[in-house]
Amino acid sequence: MSKTKNILIVGVGGQGSILASNILSMGLIEAGFDVKMAEIHGMSQRGGSVSSQVRYGEKVFSPIIIKGEADIIVAFELMEALRWLEYLKPDGKIIVNDYKIPPISITSKGIEYPKNIMKELESKVEVYLIDGYKYANKLGNAKVMNIIMLGALLKFLDLEEIDFNEIIESAVKEKFIDVNIEALNYGKSLI
């Protein structure tokens, strides 16, 4: 593979986008790719926007994805999907968690969370909508939503030979290994 691929993972602080990006990056490295990753935390501890940019290929010179160059966006929150949409290639895909976290900037001013986000997204790009929190709650741990979304993303990548279960074992606390592996496999089954 000579062409660099670009994956943008976006969400709100506390949703686990950095962990998902780290697990993805470890898998891509194991697959033999040169991988660069950049994170932007913003006001993540206050529910602000968080993004991870993962670029991989034979040789990657920069971790930064420019507007219009993301092959896939994985959005852990609806408004974040819309906020980052301009980074997606015209023929790119977006995987969206059907979940709303109204930012303080909206709620403090008494403004309603925007309606019709999905309608706007679907009018512009190919969208895969997943209710990650619903499925995570079925597994008994809402915090594994990020790994469900990662599992869905993996269905679009040619990484079947990589043992992501082993990577998860090295990336999460021992007591959360089983539920994260279950979440990953569940996410794969949703696409």
N, C-alpha and C positions, 0 to 999 in steps of 0.2 A: 504494500500500500504506500504510494508516494504522496497521495493527497492528504493534507491535514484535515481532520474532522474536528468539529467544534460542538461542544455540548454545554449548555448554560442551565444551571440548576438554581432556581430562585425561590424565595419564600420570605418568611417573617422570622425574626429572632426566636429561637427556642424550638423550631420545627425540625431541626436536625439536617439541614441542607449541607452543612460542612461535613458531617459524618458520612452522609451518602456520597458526597464528592470524593472523600478520601478513600472509601471502599471501592468506588468506581476506578479511581486513579491507580490503586494497588492492582486491580484486576487487569487494567490496560498495560501496566508495566510488566506484569507476569506474562501477558500475551506477546511481549517483545516490542511494544511501541515506545517511542520517545513520548513522554507525557509532561505537559506543563499545566499547572493549576494556579489560579489566582482567586482570592476570596475578598469580598467587600462586606464588612460587617455593619457599617453604618451605626444606627442606634439600635442594634439588635437586642440588647438587653432590655429595651423599652418597647419591644414589638415592632421595631423598624425593619426595613428591607434588608435582606441578606442575599448575596449572590455568589456563586462559585462558577468560575469559567474553567472548563477542562478541554484542553486541546491535545490531540494525539495524532501520530503518524510516524513515518520513517525518521523524520527530523523536524522538530518544532523549535522555532526560534523565539517565540514570545507566548506568554500565557494569556494574553489579552484578546478577546473576541471583539471585533469591530461590528458596528451596526450592519445588519443585513447579511451576516456571515455564519450565524448559528445554524447547524444542521438540525438540531433538536433542542427544544426548551422543555425542561421539566419544571412546572410551577406547582409549588406546594400550597398556594393560595390563589384564589380567583383574580383579585385585583393585581397581584404581582404578575400574573400571566399577561394581563393587558399592559401593565407598565413596561414590561421588557419585550413586548411583541416586535418592536422595530429592529431588534437584534436578529430575528429569524430570517433565514433565506426565503425567497419567494416560494420555493418548493419544499421548505422545511416542515417539520412536524412539531406539534406541541402536545405534551401530556400534561393535563391539568387536574389537580386535586379539587374536587367540588366542595370547597370549604372557604368560609369567609371569616376573616379577622379584621374587623373595622379598625383602622389606625386612629390613634389619639387625635391626629390632625383633623379627622372627620368628626369623631364623636364629641370632641371638646367644643366644636362649633355648632353642634346640633344638626349636622348635615347627614343625610341618609347615605348608606352604602350604595354605590352605583348599581343600578339595575341593568339587565340585558348585557352583562359582560359576555356570557357565552354566545349570545346572538351576534355580538360584534366580532368575537374571535372566529366563530364559524363562517362569517361572511368573508374572512380574509385568508384563513389557513385551514389545513387539515388538523382537526382537534380530536384528541383521545381523552375523554372525560372519565375520571375515576373518583369514586367516593372513598378516598384513602382512609379517612378517619372512621367511617362506618366499618370498613373491613378490619382496621386495626383494633377497634373496640370488640369486634367478633373474636379476635385472637386474644382479647383480655388485656391489651396494653396499647392505649392510644398513641404512645410515643413511637411505635414502630411504623407509623404512617410513612415516614421517610424511606424506610426499607421496602415497603410495598411499592412506592413510587419508583424506587431504584429497580426493583424486579420488573416492573412494567417497561422501563427504559431498556433493560437488558434484552428484551425481546426484539429490539430494533438493531442490536449490535451483534456482530459475529464473534461471540465470545463463549460459545458453548463448551469449549475445552477447558475453560478456566474454572477452578473450584472456588466459587464465591463463598461457599459455606466455610471453607478454611480461612478465607480472608475475614469473614465476619467473626470467626472464633478469635482471631488476633486483634480485632478492632473494638470489640465491646466487652463489657464486664461478663464474667463467667455466668452469673445468674440470668443474664439476658440473651445468651447465645441461642438457645432453642427457639425462643419466640421470634428473634430476628431472622433466623433461618426459615422458620415457617412463614414469616412475613415476606421474605424475598421470593419464596416459591409461590406464595399466593399472588404476589404482584405479577409474576411471570404468567400466571394463568388468566389474568384479566385482559390481556391484549391478544 
